[in-house]
Amino acid sequence: MLPLRSELGPAPAGAVGVRPPSRPRAELSRGSARSAASCGATVPMPVCEHSVHRERDASNRTNTPDDLEGNESEEKADEDSEREEEWDTDLEIEETKESFDPTGKTRYIAACQLYGVVPISYFLRHMKDSELIMKHHGLGPQGAKALSLSLMTNTSIVKLNLSDNWLNGDGAAAVAEMLKENCYISDVDLSDNRLGVKGAAALSAMLLENTTVVTLKLSGNEFNDHAAKYLADALPANNKMESLDLSHNMLGDTSGELLGMAIAENTGLKELNISWNYFRSQGAAALARGFEANVFLRVLDLSYNGFSNNGAAALGEALKVNNVLEELNISNNRISVEGALRFAVGLKENRTLKSLNMARNPMQSEGCFGILKSIQANSGAVVEILDFSEILVNQDFADLCDAVKMLFPNLQIRHGGNATLHKKDQPKVEIQSWFSVEGDS
């Protein structure tokens, strides 16, 4: 509210928002005459250069009731016009707007003061880049809150890496709220931040609203079966995310059942990494049923779990039906000869798998032989890479490799070497000389 004129003294000419001093009677008469003319009323006399003398003569006459009513209406009209001018002035003052900051720098400085954290100079230097990599910066929950407030209005960054910053659940909640507002960031890495169940719940809620994030990495965040419930709710509803990394967590068989059903209904994921978890045969079977029904997934990493033979057999059955998957990694899953042979049954009918990694499984040369034999029997097979790393094979497998490569010239086979070549028997000459030396001594 502007101060009254009486408090500030005489106002200078042209002052904004201050009511001008009362005008002389003559000016009021001229203004009322103009006002009356604009309304279509009959003007008693035109305004001319001698109007002042006429007004003086009129002032000496006695006012009739009609004159008094006319004067009152004229004064009221003048007061209304003055009020309109004052309102117009107030509106002009309130039209001042704060300029938009596309980087969020101003908001970040204010947020750091609010949450009591030191502004990170690296962020201030790179907040205009398209990719922001802030690994190992020790943000913590408070730092994540300040950063998230700034990123809400940032229009430059499209890739965000905040891995290993000890964000915890509170920090994850702040990032999730930011991603609900930001429509530019499409690649997010929150790996190794101990997000836990609270973080999983916050990010799952974000996935129900966000339509921009395409790649989400949540590796190493202590997600367990309780966290899987929230993730399973978000996966069927979000069809924009194409790549999800849940590796190095604590997801078990219960999680496998929840995620299996969610994967079956998902229509967006093309790449899924759930390696280094606690999936055993029961969870593996549930996941396999989900993969069997999914017609969008292209890349699947299930390595370093405990699928064993039953899980391998379930995956083999899924490959009979699924003709979309192109890359499958089931290395380090305790698959023996029996499991490899049961898995190989599905390869005889699959026509899309290009890369198969079964390295470091106790399947021996016989299991590798069975896998290769099934590919040989499949005329529609498109396998280009077979990885049997650190598994020793025998001569029979080596001969079969030569025969299969005649059918599939582009096929690359990796293995731990021929077992017969690893037998390093010492030559007889060396043995005899060794005995001779010992005898001489």
C-alpha positions as CSV (number, residue, x, y, z in Angstrom):
1,M,0.0,0.0,0.0
2,L,1.5,3.4,-1.0
3,P,1.9,6.0,1.9
4,L,-0.6,8.7,2.2
5,R,0.3,12.2,0.8
6,S,-0.1,13.8,4.2
7,E,2.7,11.7,5.6
8,L,5.2,12.4,2.8
9,G,4.4,16.2,2.3
10,P,3.6,17.8,-1.0
11,A,4.0,15.3,-3.8
12,P,6.1,16.1,-6.8
13,A,4.5,16.5,-10.1
14,G,3.8,13.1,-11.9
15,A,4.3,11.0,-8.7
16,V,2.9,7.5,-9.2
17,G,0.0,6.3,-7.0
18,V,-0.6,9.8,-5.3
19,R,-3.9,11.5,-5.7
20,P,-3.4,14.9,-7.4
21,P,-4.5,18.1,-5.5
22,S,-8.0,19.4,-5.9
23,R,-8.5,21.2,-9.1
24,P,-10.1,24.8,-9.3
25,R,-13.7,25.2,-9.7
26,A,-13.2,26.3,-13.3
27,E,-11.3,23.1,-14.2
28,L,-14.1,21.0,-12.6
29,S,-16.6,22.8,-14.7
30,R,-14.7,22.2,-17.9
31,G,-14.2,18.5,-16.9
32,S,-17.9,18.1,-16.1
33,A,-18.8,19.7,-19.4
34,R,-16.6,17.3,-21.3
35,S,-18.0,14.4,-19.3
36,A,-21.5,15.5,-20.0
37,A,-20.7,15.8,-23.7
38,S,-19.3,12.3,-23.8
39,C,-22.5,11.0,-22.3
40,G,-24.6,12.7,-25.0
41,A,-26.0,15.4,-22.7
42,T,-26.8,18.9,-24.0
43,V,-24.0,21.3,-23.1
44,P,-25.3,24.7,-22.1
45,M,-22.4,26.6,-23.7
46,P,-19.3,25.6,-25.7
47,V,-15.9,25.8,-24.0
48,C,-13.9,28.8,-25.5
49,E,-11.1,31.1,-24.5
50,H,-13.6,33.4,-22.6
51,S,-15.0,30.5,-20.5
52,V,-13.2,31.8,-17.4
53,H,-15.1,35.1,-17.4
54,R,-18.4,33.3,-17.9
55,E,-17.7,30.9,-15.0
56,R,-17.0,33.9,-12.7
57,D,-20.3,35.5,-13.6
58,A,-22.1,32.2,-13.1
59,S,-20.5,31.9,-9.6
60,N,-22.2,35.1,-8.5
61,R,-25.6,33.8,-9.3
62,T,-27.7,31.8,-6.8
63,N,-27.6,28.1,-7.5
64,T,-30.8,26.4,-8.3
65,P,-31.6,22.8,-7.2
66,D,-30.9,21.6,-10.7
67,D,-27.5,23.3,-10.6
68,L,-26.7,21.6,-7.3
69,E,-27.6,18.2,-8.6
70,G,-25.4,18.8,-11.7
71,N,-22.5,19.8,-9.6
72,E,-22.8,16.8,-7.3
73,S,-22.9,14.4,-10.3
74,E,-19.9,16.2,-11.9
75,E,-17.9,15.8,-8.7
76,K,-18.8,12.2,-8.4
77,A,-17.7,11.5,-11.9
78,D,-14.4,13.2,-11.3
79,E,-13.8,11.1,-8.1
80,D,-14.6,7.9,-10.0
81,S,-12.1,8.7,-12.8
82,E,-9.5,9.5,-10.1
83,R,-10.1,6.1,-8.5
84,E,-9.7,4.3,-11.9
85,E,-6.4,6.1,-12.4
86,E,-5.2,4.9,-9.0
87,W,-6.2,1.3,-9.7
88,D,-4.5,1.4,-13.0
89,T,-1.3,2.6,-11.3
90,D,-1.4,-0.2,-8.7
91,L,-1.8,-2.9,-11.4
92,E,1.2,-1.6,-13.3
93,I,3.3,-1.8,-10.2
94,E,2.3,-5.5,-9.6
95,E,3.2,-6.6,-13.1
96,T,6.9,-7.1,-12.3
97,K,7.9,-10.7,-12.8
98,E,10.9,-12.8,-11.9
99,S,13.1,-13.7,-14.9
100,F,13.3,-17.5,-15.7
101,D,16.6,-19.2,-14.9
102,P,17.0,-22.3,-17.3
103,T,20.1,-23.6,-15.4
104,G,18.6,-23.4,-11.9
105,K,21.8,-21.7,-10.5
106,T,19.9,-19.1,-8.5
107,R,17.6,-21.6,-7.0
108,Y,20.5,-24.0,-6.2
109,I,22.3,-21.3,-4.1
110,A,19.2,-20.5,-2.2
111,A,18.5,-24.2,-1.6
112,C,22.0,-24.8,-0.3
113,Q,21.4,-22.0,2.3
114,L,18.0,-23.5,3.1
115,Y,19.4,-27.1,3.7
116,G,22.6,-25.9,5.3
117,V,25.0,-27.5,2.7
118,V,28.0,-26.1,0.8
119,P,27.3,-25.4,-2.9
120,I,29.3,-27.8,-5.1
121,S,31.5,-25.9,-7.5
122,Y,31.6,-28.8,-9.9
123,F,27.8,-28.7,-10.4
124,L,27.9,-24.9,-10.9
125,R,30.5,-25.3,-13.6
126,H,28.7,-28.1,-15.4
127,M,25.0,-27.3,-14.9
128,K,24.8,-26.2,-18.6
129,D,26.2,-29.5,-19.9
130,S,24.0,-32.2,-21.4
131,E,25.5,-34.9,-19.2
132,L,26.1,-34.4,-15.5
133,I,28.4,-37.0,-13.8
134,M,28.6,-36.5,-10.1
135,K,29.8,-39.8,-8.8
136,H,31.4,-40.1,-5.3
137,H,30.7,-36.5,-4.3
138,G,29.2,-37.3,-0.9
139,L,26.0,-35.4,-1.5
140,G,24.0,-37.2,1.2
141,P,20.2,-36.6,1.6
142,Q,20.5,-32.8,2.2
143,G,22.8,-32.3,-0.7
144,A,20.4,-34.3,-2.9
145,K,17.5,-32.1,-1.9
146,A,19.3,-28.9,-2.8
147,L,20.5,-30.4,-6.1
148,S,17.0,-31.6,-6.9
149,L,15.4,-28.2,-6.4
150,S,17.8,-26.7,-8.9
151,L,17.3,-29.5,-11.5
152,M,13.5,-29.0,-11.5
153,T,14.0,-26.0,-13.7
154,N,17.2,-27.1,-15.5
155,T,16.7,-27.5,-19.3
156,S,20.2,-28.5,-20.3
157,I,20.9,-31.8,-18.5
158,V,19.6,-35.0,-20.2
159,K,21.9,-37.5,-18.5
160,L,22.2,-37.6,-14.7
161,N,24.7,-39.8,-12.8
162,L,24.5,-39.6,-9.0
163,S,25.9,-43.0,-8.2
164,D,27.7,-43.6,-4.9
165,N,26.5,-40.5,-3.0
166,W,24.9,-42.1,0.0
167,L,21.5,-40.6,-0.8
168,N,19.5,-43.0,1.3
169,G,15.7,-43.0,1.0
170,D,15.3,-39.3,1.7
171,G,17.6,-38.3,-1.1
172,A,15.9,-40.7,-3.4
173,A,12.5,-39.2,-2.5
174,A,13.9,-35.7,-3.4
175,V,15.3,-36.9,-6.8
176,A,12.0,-38.7,-7.5
177,E,10.0,-35.5,-6.9
178,M,12.4,-33.6,-9.2
179,L,11.9,-36.2,-12.0
180,K,8.1,-35.7,-11.7
181,E,8.6,-32.1,-12.8
182,N,11.7,-32.3,-15.0
183,C,10.8,-33.3,-18.6
184,Y,14.3,-33.3,-20.0
185,I,16.3,-35.9,-18.1
186,S,16.1,-39.3,-19.8
187,D,19.0,-41.2,-18.4
188,V,19.4,-41.6,-14.6
189,D,22.0,-43.5,-12.6
190,L,21.4,-43.9,-8.8
191,S,23.5,-46.9,-8.3
192,D,25.2,-47.7,-4.9
193,N,23.2,-45.2,-2.8
194,R,21.5,-47.4,-0.2
195,L,18.1,-46.4,-1.3
196,G,16.3,-49.2,0.5
197,V,12.5,-49.8,0.6
198,K,11.8,-46.1,1.0
199,G,13.8,-45.2,-2.1
200,A,12.1,-48.0,-4.1
201,A,8.7,-46.7,-3.1
202,A,9.5,-43.1,-4.1
203,L,11.0,-44.1,-7.4
204,S,8.1,-46.4,-8.2
205,A,5.7,-43.5,-7.6
206,M,7.8,-41.4,-9.9
207,L,7.6,-44.0,-12.7
208,L,3.8,-43.9,-12.5
209,E,3.9,-40.3,-13.6
210,N,7.2,-39.8,-15.5
211,T,7.2,-40.2,-19.3
212,T,10.7,-39.0,-20.0
213,V,13.1,-41.4,-18.3
214,V,14.2,-44.1,-20.7
215,T,17.2,-45.6,-18.8
216,L,17.2,-46.2,-15.0
217,K,20.1,-47.8,-13.1
218,L,19.4,-48.8,-9.5
219,S,22.2,-51.3,-8.9
220,G,23.5,-51.9,-5.4
221,N,20.7,-50.2,-3.4
222,E,19.8,-53.0,-0.9
223,F,16.4,-53.7,-2.6
224,N,14.8,-56.7,-1.0
225,D,11.5,-58.5,-1.4
226,H,9.6,-55.6,0.2
227,A,11.1,-53.2,-2.3
228,A,10.1,-55.5,-5.1
229,K,6.4,-55.0,-4.3
230,Y,6.7,-51.3,-5.2
231,L,8.8,-52.0,-8.3
232,A,6.4,-54.6,-9.5
233,D,3.5,-52.1,-9.3
234,A,5.4,-49.6,-11.5
235,L,6.6,-51.8,-14.3
236,P,3.2,-52.7,-15.9
237,A,2.1,-49.0,-15.8
238,N,5.2,-47.5,-17.3
239,N,5.7,-48.2,-21.0
240,K,8.3,-45.5,-21.7
241,M,11.3,-46.9,-19.8
242,E,13.4,-49.1,-22.0
243,S,16.4,-50.1,-19.8
244,L,16.3,-51.1,-16.1
245,D,19.3,-52.2,-14.0
246,L,18.5,-53.9,-10.6
247,S,21.7,-55.8,-10.3
248,H,23.7,-56.3,-7.0
249,N,20.6,-56.2,-4.8
250,M,18.9,-58.6,-2.4
251,L,16.0,-59.8,-4.5
252,G,15.0,-63.4,-3.8
253,D,12.4,-65.9,-4.9
254,T,9.4,-63.8,-3.7
255,S,10.8,-60.9,-5.7
256,G,11.1,-63.3,-8.7
257,E,7.4,-64.1,-8.5
258,L,6.4,-60.4,-8.2
259,L,8.7,-59.2,-11.0
260,G,7.8,-62.2,-13.2
261,M,4.2,-61.1,-13.3
262,A,5.2,-57.5,-13.8
263,I,7.6,-58.3,-16.7
264,A,4.8,-60.3,-18.4
265,E,2.6,-57.2,-18.5
266,N,5.3,-54.7,-19.3
267,T,5.2,-53.3,-22.8
268,G,8.3,-51.0,-22.8
269,L,11.4,-52.7,-21.4
270,K,13.9,-53.7,-24.0
271,E,16.8,-54.4,-21.6
272,L,16.8,-55.8,-18.0
273,N,19.7,-56.6,-15.7
274,I,18.9,-58.5,-12.5
275,S,22.3,-60.2,-12.1
276,W,23.9,-60.6,-8.7
277,N,20.7,-61.3,-6.8
278,Y,19.3,-64.2,-4.8
279,F,17.1,-65.9,-7.3
280,R,17.0,-69.6,-6.9
281,S,15.1,-72.3,-8.8
282,Q,11.6,-71.1,-7.6
283,G,12.2,-67.5,-8.4
284,A,13.9,-68.5,-11.7
285,A,10.9,-70.4,-12.8
286,A,8.6,-67.4,-12.1
287,L,10.9,-65.1,-14.0
288,A,11.0,-67.5,-16.9
289,R,7.2,-67.5,-17.2
290,G,7.3,-63.7,-17.3
291,F,10.0,-63.7,-20.1
292,E,7.9,-66.2,-22.0
293,A,5.0,-63.8,-22.2
294,N,7.0,-60.7,-22.8
295,V,7.3,-59.7,-26.5
296,F,9.4,-56.6,-26.1
297,L,12.5,-57.6,-24.1
298,R,15.7,-57.9,-26.2
299,V,18.6,-58.1,-23.7
300,L,18.4,-60.1,-20.4
301,D,21.2,-60.5,-17.8
302,L,20.5,-63.2,-15.2
303,S,24.2,-64.0,-14.3
304,Y,25.4,-64.6,-10.8
305,N,22.2,-66.1,-9.3
306,G,21.4,-69.6,-8.3
307,F,19.1,-70.8,-11.0
308,S,20.5,-74.4,-11.0
309,N,19.1,-77.1,-13.2
310,N,15.4,-76.4,-12.6
311,G,15.8,-72.8,-13.4
312,A,17.7,-73.6,-16.6
313,A,15.0,-76.0,-17.7
314,A,12.4,-73.3,-17.2
315,L,14.4,-70.9,-19.3
316,G,14.6,-73.5,-22.0
317,E,10.9,-73.8,-22.1
318,A,10.5,-70.0,-22.3
319,L,12.9,-69.9,-25.3
320,K,10.6,-72.3,-27.2
321,V,7.8,-69.6,-27.1
322,N,9.7,-66.3,-26.9
323,N,11.0,-65.2,-30.3
324,V,12.0,-61.7,-29.4
325,L,15.0,-62.1,-27.0
326,E,18.4,-61.6,-28.6
327,E,20.9,-61.6,-25.8
328,L,20.9,-63.9,-22.7
329,N,23.4,-64.1,-20.0
330,I,23.0,-67.0,-17.5
331,S,26.7,-67.4,-16.5
332,N,27.5,-68.4,-12.9
333,N,24.2,-70.0,-12.1
334,R,25.2,-73.5,-10.9
335,I,24.0,-75.2,-14.0
336,S,25.3,-78.7,-14.3
337,V,25.3,-81.2,-17.3
338,E,21.7,-82.1,-16.6
339,G,20.5,-78.4,-16.6
340,A,22.5,-77.6,-19.7
341,L,20.9,-80.5,-21.6
342,R,17.4,-79.5,-20.5
343,F,18.1,-75.9,-21.5
344,A,19.3,-77.1,-24.9
345,V,15.9,-78.4,-25.8
346,G,14.6,-74.9,-26.1
347,L,17.4,-73.8,-28.4
348,K,16.3,-76.3,-31.0
349,E,13.2,-74.1,-31.7
350,N,14.4,-70.6,-31.0
351,R,15.0,-68.3,-34.0
352,T,16.0,-65.0,-32.5
353,L,18.8,-65.5,-29.9
354,K,22.1,-64.1,-31.1
355,S,24.2,-64.2,-28.0
356,L,24.3,-66.8,-25.3
357,N,26.6,-66.6,-22.3
358,M,26.8,-69.7,-20.1
359,A,30.4,-69.2,-18.8
360,R,31.6,-70.5,-15.4
361,N,28.8,-73.1,-14.9
362,P,29.7,-76.7,-13.8
363,M,28.3,-78.1,-17.1
364,Q,31.6,-79.6,-18.2
365,S,32.4,-80.5,-21.8
366,E,29.3,-82.7,-22.1
367,G,26.9,-79.8,-21.4
368,C,28.7,-77.6,-23.9
369,F,28.4,-80.4,-26.4
370,G,24.7,-80.6,-25.9
371,I,24.2,-76.9,-26.4
372,L,26.2,-76.8,-29.6
373,K,24.4,-79.9,-30.8
374,S,21.0,-78.3,-30.4
375,I,22.1,-75.2,-32.4
376,Q,23.3,-77.5,-35.2
377,A,19.9,-79.2,-35.3
378,N,18.1,-75.8,-35.6
379,S,18.1,-74.7,-39.2
380,G,16.6,-71.3,-38.2
381,A,19.2,-70.6,-35.5
382,V,20.8,-67.1,-35.7
383,V,23.3,-67.5,-32.8
384,E,26.5,-65.6,-33.4
385,I,28.2,-65.8,-30.0
386,L,28.5,-68.8,-27.6
387,D,30.4,-68.1,-24.5
388,F,31.7,-71.1,-22.5
389,S,34.6,-69.3,-20.8
390,E,36.5,-71.2,-18.1
391,I,34.8,-74.5,-19.1
392,L,37.3,-77.1,-20.3
393,V,36.1,-79.0,-23.3
394,N,37.4,-82.3,-24.9
395,Q,38.2,-83.3,-28.4
396,D,34.7,-84.4,-29.3
397,F,33.5,-80.8,-28.6
398,A,36.4,-79.4,-30.7
399,D,35.4,-81.6,-33.7
400,L,31.8,-80.6,-33.3
401,C,32.8,-76.9,-33.4
402,D,34.4,-77.4,-36.8
403,A,31.3,-79.1,-38.2
404,V,28.9,-76.4,-36.8
405,K,31.1,-73.5,-38.2
406,M,30.6,-75.0,-41.6
407,L,26.9,-74.3,-41.2
408,F,27.3,-71.0,-39.3
409,P,30.4,-69.3,-40.6
410,N,29.9,-66.2,-38.4
411,L,29.5,-68.2,-35.1
412,Q,32.1,-67.3,-32.4
413,I,32.7,-69.9,-29.7
414,R,34.7,-69.2,-26.5
415,H,35.7,-71.9,-24.1
416,G,38.3,-72.6,-21.5
417,G,40.4,-74.7,-23.9
418,N,40.8,-78.3,-24.8
419,A,41.2,-80.5,-21.7
420,T,43.7,-82.8,-23.5
421,L,46.0,-79.9,-24.3
422,H,46.3,-79.0,-20.6
423,K,47.9,-82.3,-19.6
424,K,51.6,-81.3,-19.6
425,D,53.3,-84.7,-19.3
426,Q,57.1,-84.3,-19.0
427,P,59.1,-85.9,-21.8
428,K,60.9,-89.1,-20.9
429,V,64.3,-87.4,-21.6
430,E,63.6,-84.8,-18.9
431,I,62.5,-87.6,-16.5
432,Q,65.6,-89.6,-17.1
433,S,67.9,-86.7,-16.7
434,W,66.1,-85.8,-13.5
435,F,66.7,-89.2,-12.1
436,S,70.3,-89.2,-13.3
437,V,70.9,-85.9,-11.4
438,E,69.3,-87.3,-8.3
439,G,71.4,-90.5,-8.6
440,D,74.7,-88.6,-8.9
441,S,74.0,-86.6,-5.8
